Structures are given as C-alpha cells and as structure tokens.
Amino acid sequence: MRRPLPALLLLVMWLSAAALPLAAADRLDRIAAALDRIEQRFWRAAGMSPDEAYYQETAELLNELELNGRDVQRVLTRARLDQMPNMSVPAAELRNLFQSVSRRLASSYHFRLKGTGMADYEKTFRRSRNRRSGKSRRDEPPPTLATVEPEAYSRWLAEVCDDNLSRFSRRKGERNAGQDDTLRETLAAYCSSIRTLRNALVTLRQQGQGLKF
C-alpha cells in the first residue's frame, strides 16, 4: 500500500505548479499583461501626486514595459530582423507621456476608455460571432496573440482607439472647455503608443517563431 505524501511536499508541489504559467511567460506575454494593467491605471495615476503609491506603482509598470521592450529589440537586433516592429520606441513614448501629462489636466476629467487587449477583443469577437450564428459557442478557444487574425484585430484596435478619443467628460465644476482639445491631443498620443504596441505584439508572436523573447 502506498504511503500518502507528506502535507508539506504536497504544498510545495502545488505552489510549483501554480508558478509554471508565470515562469513560462516570455517578454511578449509580460508586455501584454503590463499593458492591460497600465490601461486600467494610466489616467487615474496621471492625476495624482508622484508621492502617492498608486502613481509610483504605475510609473514602475511603465519602466518595466520599456525595459522589456528594449530586451525584445535586442533579441531582434541579434537576429538581424530590422524589419520587425521596434517595441522600445512606443514603450518609451508611453512612459515619457505619463511623466509629462499635466496633473491638473488629468485630474479634471472622468475617463471611460475601453481596453485593447486580447480579453477585450474576445468579448467583441464572441458577441459578433454569436449574433451571426444565433447561438453561443463556448467550446471555441479564445483568440490569443498567436492565433488572432492580425488584420481583423488591427481594424478593431483602430476603432477602439478612435472611440477612446471622446470617452472622457469634465468633472463637476470644471468649466474650462479649452482643456478638451489639449486632452484630445494627449489622448491621441497615448492611443497611438498603445495601438503600436498591441499590433507589434501580434506581429512578433506570429512572425517571430523560433526566437527566444
């Protein structure tokens, strides 16, 4: 009769299994996950004091995004794949934008921006497919960086980014309508960086097979 495994060993095995997805994630996965979090935090943090923990955590996410972007670019440079997207540039632009956004400007508005990641795309993807088929098909795997149709995702991404340019409103008591145009310009730069990074992730995942990102 086999003896049961000690409780401590079972715990170690469980923790090791739970850590596998994180350990297996490469830089592209980490960039995608960081973008998901940055999109949720960017504008709220931009309206805060740099001394606040939420601001500092968001700034650190942006720093890590830029570092991972540089690492990806080094992989491409070593492989002599200069035609591939350069993620370090839009990542740096996004970090610089966060540092330069007027705190007064960001704190004067409510933001209702849509997300642009795979989870957000999947929701739209499933709704559209269900409308066409007339029924829900939950057995199909969700789209990923490796499986998504690049042109369809890019079109959706452009639509979301265009829509986000108007998804803000002045806070109660704010009457400086002249700020709206300034905010739209800043939002346009933000959306441009996000869009470039998201499209690059798909391109690199699908065309960079064999590279160790």
C-alpha positions as CSV (number, residue, x, y, z in Angstrom):
1,M,0.0,0.0,0.0
2,R,1.4,3.4,-1.0
3,R,2.0,5.8,1.8
4,P,0.4,9.3,1.4
5,L,2.7,12.2,0.5
6,P,3.5,14.5,3.4
7,A,1.4,17.6,3.6
8,L,4.5,19.9,3.2
9,L,5.6,18.1,0.0
10,L,2.1,18.4,-1.4
11,L,2.1,22.1,-0.7
12,V,5.5,22.6,-2.4
13,M,4.2,20.7,-5.5
14,W,1.0,22.8,-5.7
15,L,3.0,26.0,-5.4
16,S,5.4,24.9,-8.1
17,A,2.5,24.0,-10.5
18,A,0.8,27.4,-9.8
19,A,4.1,29.2,-10.7
20,L,4.6,27.4,-14.0
21,P,2.5,29.8,-16.2
22,L,4.4,32.8,-14.8
23,A,7.8,31.1,-15.2
24,A,6.8,30.1,-18.8
25,A,5.7,33.6,-19.8
26,D,8.2,35.3,-22.1
27,R,8.7,39.1,-22.5
28,L,5.9,39.4,-25.1
29,D,3.4,37.9,-22.5
30,R,4.8,40.2,-19.8
31,I,4.4,43.2,-22.1
32,A,0.8,42.3,-22.9
33,A,0.0,41.8,-19.2
34,A,1.7,45.1,-18.3
35,L,-0.3,46.9,-21.0
36,D,-3.6,45.5,-19.6
37,R,-2.7,46.9,-16.1
38,I,-1.4,50.2,-17.5
39,E,-4.6,50.8,-19.4
40,Q,-6.6,50.4,-16.2
41,R,-4.3,52.8,-14.2
42,F,-2.7,55.3,-16.5
43,W,-5.2,58.3,-16.3
44,R,-6.1,57.9,-12.7
45,A,-2.4,57.8,-11.7
46,A,-1.6,60.7,-14.0
47,G,-3.9,62.9,-11.9
48,M,-2.2,62.0,-8.7
49,S,0.9,63.3,-6.9
50,P,4.1,61.5,-7.7
51,D,4.4,60.9,-3.9
52,E,1.4,58.6,-3.9
53,A,1.9,54.8,-4.0
54,Y,-0.6,54.3,-6.9
55,Y,1.3,56.8,-9.1
56,Q,4.7,55.2,-8.2
57,E,3.4,51.7,-8.9
58,T,2.1,52.8,-12.3
59,A,5.4,54.5,-13.1
60,E,7.2,51.3,-12.2
61,L,4.9,49.3,-14.6
62,L,5.8,51.7,-17.4
63,N,9.5,51.4,-16.6
64,E,9.3,47.6,-16.7
65,L,7.4,47.9,-20.0
66,E,10.2,50.0,-21.5
67,L,12.9,47.6,-20.2
68,N,11.1,44.6,-21.7
69,G,10.6,46.5,-25.0
70,R,14.4,47.1,-25.1
71,D,15.1,43.4,-24.3
72,V,12.8,42.4,-27.2
73,Q,14.6,44.8,-29.5
74,R,18.0,43.3,-28.5
75,V,16.7,39.9,-29.5
76,L,15.6,41.2,-32.9
77,T,18.9,43.0,-33.4
78,R,20.9,39.9,-32.7
79,A,18.7,38.0,-35.2
80,R,19.2,40.8,-37.7
81,L,15.5,41.3,-38.1
82,D,15.4,45.0,-38.6
83,Q,12.1,44.8,-40.5
84,M,10.3,43.7,-37.3
85,P,8.4,46.3,-35.2
86,N,10.6,48.2,-32.6
87,M,8.7,48.0,-29.3
88,S,11.2,50.0,-27.4
89,V,10.2,53.3,-29.1
90,P,6.4,53.3,-28.3
91,A,7.1,51.9,-24.8
92,A,9.5,54.9,-24.1
93,E,7.0,57.3,-25.6
94,L,4.2,56.0,-23.3
95,R,6.5,56.3,-20.3
96,N,7.5,59.8,-21.3
97,L,3.9,60.8,-21.8
98,F,2.9,59.6,-18.4
99,Q,5.7,61.8,-16.9
100,S,4.7,64.8,-18.9
101,V,0.9,64.8,-18.5
102,S,-0.3,67.7,-16.5
103,R,-1.6,66.5,-13.2
104,R,-4.2,69.3,-13.3
105,L,-5.4,68.2,-16.7
106,A,-5.7,64.5,-15.9
107,S,-7.5,65.1,-12.6
108,S,-10.1,67.4,-14.2
109,Y,-11.7,64.6,-16.2
110,H,-13.5,61.3,-15.8
111,F,-12.2,58.6,-18.2
112,R,-14.2,55.7,-19.6
113,L,-11.6,54.3,-22.0
114,K,-12.1,50.8,-23.5
115,G,-9.4,48.2,-23.1
116,T,-7.5,47.0,-26.1
117,G,-6.1,43.6,-25.0
118,M,-7.0,40.1,-26.0
119,A,-9.6,39.7,-23.3
120,D,-11.4,42.8,-24.5
121,Y,-11.1,41.7,-28.1
122,E,-12.5,38.3,-27.2
123,K,-15.7,39.8,-25.8
124,T,-16.3,41.7,-29.0
125,F,-15.3,38.7,-31.1
126,R,-17.7,36.4,-29.3
127,R,-20.6,38.9,-29.4
128,S,-20.2,39.4,-33.1
129,R,-19.9,35.6,-33.8
130,N,-23.0,34.9,-31.6
131,R,-25.0,37.5,-33.5
132,R,-24.1,35.9,-36.8
133,S,-24.7,32.3,-35.7
134,G,-27.7,33.0,-33.4
135,K,-26.2,30.9,-30.6
136,S,-23.3,31.0,-28.1
137,R,-20.3,28.7,-28.9
138,R,-18.3,28.5,-25.7
139,D,-16.3,25.5,-26.9
140,E,-14.1,27.5,-29.3
141,P,-10.8,28.7,-27.8
142,P,-10.4,32.4,-27.2
143,P,-8.1,34.4,-29.6
144,T,-4.5,34.8,-28.4
145,L,-1.5,36.7,-29.7
146,A,-0.5,33.6,-31.6
147,T,-4.0,32.8,-33.1
148,V,-5.7,36.1,-33.6
149,E,-6.3,37.2,-37.2
150,P,-3.9,40.2,-37.4
151,E,-5.9,42.3,-39.9
152,A,-9.2,41.8,-38.0
153,Y,-7.6,42.7,-34.7
154,S,-5.9,45.7,-36.1
155,R,-9.1,47.0,-37.5
156,W,-10.9,46.5,-34.2
157,L,-8.0,48.1,-32.4
158,A,-8.2,51.2,-34.6
159,E,-11.9,51.5,-34.0
160,V,-11.5,51.3,-30.2
161,C,-8.7,53.8,-30.2
162,D,-10.7,56.3,-32.3
163,D,-13.7,55.8,-29.9
164,N,-11.5,56.4,-26.9
165,L,-10.6,59.9,-28.1
166,S,-14.0,61.0,-27.0
167,R,-14.6,58.8,-24.0
168,F,-14.0,61.4,-21.3
169,S,-16.0,64.1,-19.5
170,R,-15.2,67.1,-17.4
171,R,-15.6,66.6,-13.6
172,K,-18.4,68.5,-11.9
173,G,-17.4,72.2,-11.5
174,E,-14.8,72.1,-14.3
175,R,-15.8,74.7,-16.9
176,N,-12.5,75.1,-18.9
177,A,-13.7,73.8,-22.2
178,G,-10.4,74.9,-23.8
179,Q,-8.7,72.0,-22.0
180,D,-10.7,69.5,-24.0
181,D,-8.6,70.0,-27.2
182,T,-5.4,69.7,-25.2
183,L,-6.7,66.4,-23.6
184,R,-7.7,65.0,-27.0
185,E,-4.1,65.7,-28.3
186,T,-2.7,63.9,-25.3
187,L,-5.1,61.0,-25.6
188,A,-4.2,60.7,-29.3
189,A,-0.5,60.3,-28.4
190,Y,-1.5,57.8,-25.7
191,C,-3.7,55.7,-28.1
192,S,-1.1,55.8,-30.8
193,S,1.5,54.2,-28.5
194,I,-0.9,51.6,-27.2
195,R,-2.1,50.7,-30.7
196,T,1.5,50.4,-32.0
197,L,2.5,48.2,-29.1
198,R,-0.6,45.9,-29.4
199,N,-0.1,45.4,-33.1
200,A,3.6,44.8,-32.6
201,L,2.9,42.0,-30.1
202,V,0.7,40.2,-32.6
203,T,3.3,40.6,-35.4
204,L,6.2,39.4,-33.2
205,R,4.3,36.5,-31.7
206,Q,3.2,35.2,-35.1
207,Q,6.3,36.0,-37.2
208,G,9.0,35.7,-34.6
209,Q,8.5,32.0,-34.0
210,G,11.8,30.4,-33.0
211,L,13.1,33.5,-31.3
212,K,13.5,33.4,-27.5
213,F,11.8,36.5,-26.4
